[in-house]
Structure formats: C-alpha cells, structure tokens
Amino acid sequence: MLTIYVDPKQQDQVVQLSDQDRGYLTVSRSAHTARYTFSFTGHAHPSFWCDGRLTDGLEETVRSIDGEQRYRIEFR
C-alpha cells in the first residue's frame, strides 16, 4: 500500500508518495460535493479520483490495466 501525503489546508497541490514519487491533487467543487483528483506522471501509479470528503486515513483501491494499486491518504 502506498501512502499519499496531503496538506489538508491546501486545495490544488503537489503530493508526495511514500515511495518518493510525486503527483498532483486538484480539487473541483460542484453544488453538492467536491471531487479530489490524484494524477501521477509516468505509468508507475494509476491516477484516480474520489468524491465527497477527503479524510485522514482514507484508503482507496484502484484497478487498472496494470493491476490493482492500494493507496492511503495521510494528512501532514
């Protein structure tokens, strides 16, 4: 499982992963919810999004053509 380190006080930001890779978090809002999109360069990790509230300790499983990747969000 990879950990994604997120600053909960920032909206769009560069994020660090526990394997030292980096990615980017963008936040978009609608009238009812927020969408958090995690994008990673290269093909080492699949990008994903989650709707609702981003919480410390949230775990997401992403299934892609390259297999399954598990992520854990950790606030810094």
LOKOL-598765 format. One line per 8 residues: number of its first residue (from 1); their letters; for each residue y, z, x of N, C-alpha, C, O. Coordinates in steps of 0.1 Angstrom, whole numbers, plus 2048, in hexadecimal, padded with zeros to 3 digits. Atoms other than C-alpha are relative to their C-alpha. Example, Ala and Ser with C-alpha at 12.3 -4.5 7.8 and 13.67 -1.06 7.14 Angstrom:
REM residues 2
1) AS) 7F4 800 809 7D3 84E 87B 80C 800 809 80C 807 813 | 7F5 800 7F7 7F5 847 889 80B 808 7F8 816 809 7FD .
This chain:
REM residues 76
1) MLTIYVDP) 7F4 800 809 800 800 800 80C 800 809 80D 808 812 | 7F4 800 7F9 822 7F7 80D 80B 808 7F9 80B 808 7EC | 7F4 7F8 806 841 80D 807 80C 7F7 802 80F 7F2 80D | 7F3 806 7FF 862 7FD 7FF 80B 80B 7FF 80B 812 7F5 | 7F5 7F5 7FF 880 813 809 80C 7FA 7F9 812 7F0 7FD | 7F5 804 809 89C 810 7EF 80B 80B 800 808 817 7FF | 7F5 7F7 802 8BF 820 7EE 803 800 7F1 808 7F5 7ED | 7FE 800 80E 8C2 82A 7CA 80F 7FF 7FC 812 7FD 7F0 .
9) KQQDQVVQ) 7F2 800 803 8E8 82B 7CC 806 7F2 801 811 7EF 7FD | 7FB 80E 7FE 8EB 805 7D5 7F9 7F7 7F6 7EE 7FA 7F1 | 806 80A 809 8E5 7E8 7BE 7F9 7F6 809 7ED 7F8 80D | 807 80A 7F7 8DD 7C8 7D3 800 805 80E 80A 80B 813 | 801 7FA 7F3 8D1 7D2 7F5 7F4 7FA 808 7EB 7F4 802 | 80B 803 7F7 8BB 7CA 813 7F7 80C 800 7FB 817 801 | 809 7F5 800 89B 7DF 811 7F6 7FF 80C 7F4 7F4 811 | 80A 7FF 7F4 883 7EA 82D 7F3 803 7FA 7F2 80B 7F1 .
17) LSDQDRGY) 80D 7FD 804 85E 7EA 829 7F9 809 80B 7FE 809 816 | 807 7F7 7F7 846 803 839 7FA 7F9 80C 7F7 7FF 816 | 805 808 7F5 838 7E7 84F 80B 7F9 808 808 7F1 811 | 7F4 805 7F8 85B 7E0 85D 805 7F3 7FB 80F 7EE 800 | 7FA 80C 806 860 7C0 848 80C 804 7F8 80E 810 7F5 | 7F4 7FE 808 880 7BC 834 7FF 7F7 7F4 7F8 7ED 7F4 | 7FF 808 80C 887 7AF 812 80E 802 7FA 817 809 800 | 7F3 7FE 807 8A4 7AE 7F9 7FD 804 7F1 7F4 7FE 7EB .
25) LTVSRSAH) 801 7FB 80E 8A8 7C0 7D8 80D 7FB 7F9 818 7FE 7FD | 7F5 803 809 8BE 7B1 7BD 7FE 806 7F3 7F3 807 7EE | 801 7F9 80D 8C6 7C2 79D 808 7F7 7F6 814 7F4 7F8 | 7F9 807 80B 8CF 7AF 77D 7FE 808 7F3 7F4 80E 7F1 | 800 7F8 80C 8D8 7BF 75C 802 7F8 7F4 809 7EE 7F4 | 7FE 806 80D 8D5 7B4 738 804 80B 7F7 807 817 7FB | 7FC 7F6 809 8DF 7C6 719 7F7 80C 7FE 7FB 817 7FB | 80A 7F6 803 8BF 7DA 717 7F9 806 80C 7F4 811 80B .
33) TARYTFSF) 807 7FB 7F4 8B1 7DE 73A 805 7FA 80D 80E 7F1 80D | 7FD 806 7F3 8B4 7D7 75F 7F3 7FA 806 7E8 7FE 803 | 80B 807 7F9 89E 7C0 774 803 802 80F 80D 7FE 814 | 800 7FE 7F1 897 7C9 798 7F7 7F6 806 7EB 7F6 804 | 808 80B 7FA 88C 7AB 7AC 800 803 80F 80A 804 816 | 802 7FE 7F1 87D 7B1 7CF 7FB 7F2 805 7F1 7ED 801 | 803 80D 7FA 87D 791 7E4 7FD 803 80F 804 80A 816 | 804 7FF 7F2 86C 78E 806 7FF 7F3 806 7FA 7E9 800 .
41) TGHAHPSF) 800 80C 7F9 870 773 81F 7F2 7FD 806 7EB 807 809 | 80D 803 7FB 852 761 82D 7F5 802 7F5 7F8 802 7E9 | 80B 7FF 80A 830 764 81D 7F7 80C 802 7EC 80D 7FD | 807 7F4 7FD 825 786 82A 7FE 809 7F3 7F4 80F 7F1 | 801 7F7 80C 82D 798 809 805 7F8 7F4 810 7F1 7F5 | 7FC 807 80C 830 78A 7E5 80C 807 7FA 80D 813 7FA | 7F4 7FB 807 852 78E 7D4 7FB 804 7F2 7F1 800 7EC | 803 7FB 80D 852 7A0 7B2 80D 805 7F9 817 807 800 .
49) WCDGRLTD) 7F5 7F9 807 869 7AF 797 7FA 80B 7F7 7EE 80A 7F4 | 804 7F6 80A 867 7CD 781 80C 802 7F7 818 803 7FB | 7F5 7FE 80A 87B 7D3 761 800 80F 7FC 7F6 816 7FD | 7FE 7F2 804 888 7F5 755 807 808 80A 811 804 80F | 7F9 7F6 7F6 891 812 76C 7F8 800 80D 7EB 802 80C | 806 7FE 7F3 889 813 791 800 80F 803 80A 815 803 | 802 7F2 7FD 87B 835 79A 7FA 802 80D 7F2 7FA 812 | 806 7FC 7F3 871 847 7BA 7F1 802 7FD 7ED 809 7F4 .
57) GLEETVRS) 80E 7FE 802 84C 844 7BE 7F9 7F5 7F8 7ED 7F5 7F6 | 805 80A 809 848 826 7A7 7F6 7F7 808 7F9 7F3 814 | 80A 809 7FA 829 811 7B0 7FE 7F4 7F8 7FD 7F4 7EC | 801 80D 806 825 7EC 7A9 7F4 7F9 807 7F3 7FA 813 | 80B 809 7FB 806 7D6 7AE 804 7F2 7FD 806 7EE 7F1 | 7FC 80E 801 80F 7B1 7B4 7F4 7F8 803 7EE 7F9 80E | 80B 809 7FE 7F4 797 7B0 806 7F2 803 80E 7ED 7FB | 7FB 80D 7FC 7FB 776 7C2 7F4 7F7 804 7E9 7FB 804 .
65) IDGEQRYR) 80A 809 7FB 7E8 758 7CF 7F9 805 80C 7EE 801 80F | 805 7FA 7F4 7E3 76B 7EF 7F8 80D 7FE 7F4 813 808 | 807 7F4 803 7D3 789 7DE 809 80A 7FA 814 807 7F5 | 7F9 7F5 806 7DF 7AB 7D3 808 808 80A 803 80B 815 | 7F7 7F8 7F8 7FC 7BF 7E2 805 80C 7F8 80A 80A 7ED | 7FB 7F4 807 805 7E3 7D9 80C 804 807 80D 805 813 | 7F3 7FB 7FB 828 7F0 7DD 803 80D 7FA 7FF 811 7EF | 7FB 7F3 805 837 812 7DA 80F 801 803 813 7FE 80F .
73) IEFR) 7F1 7FE 7FE 85D 818 7D5 803 80E 805 7FE 818 7FF | 7FC 7F3 7FC 86C 834 7E9 80F 800 802 814 7F8 80A | 7F2 7FF 7FF 890 83F 7E6 804 806 80E 7FD 80F 812 | 7FB 7FA 7F4 8A3 846 806 80E 806 7FE 814 80C 807 .
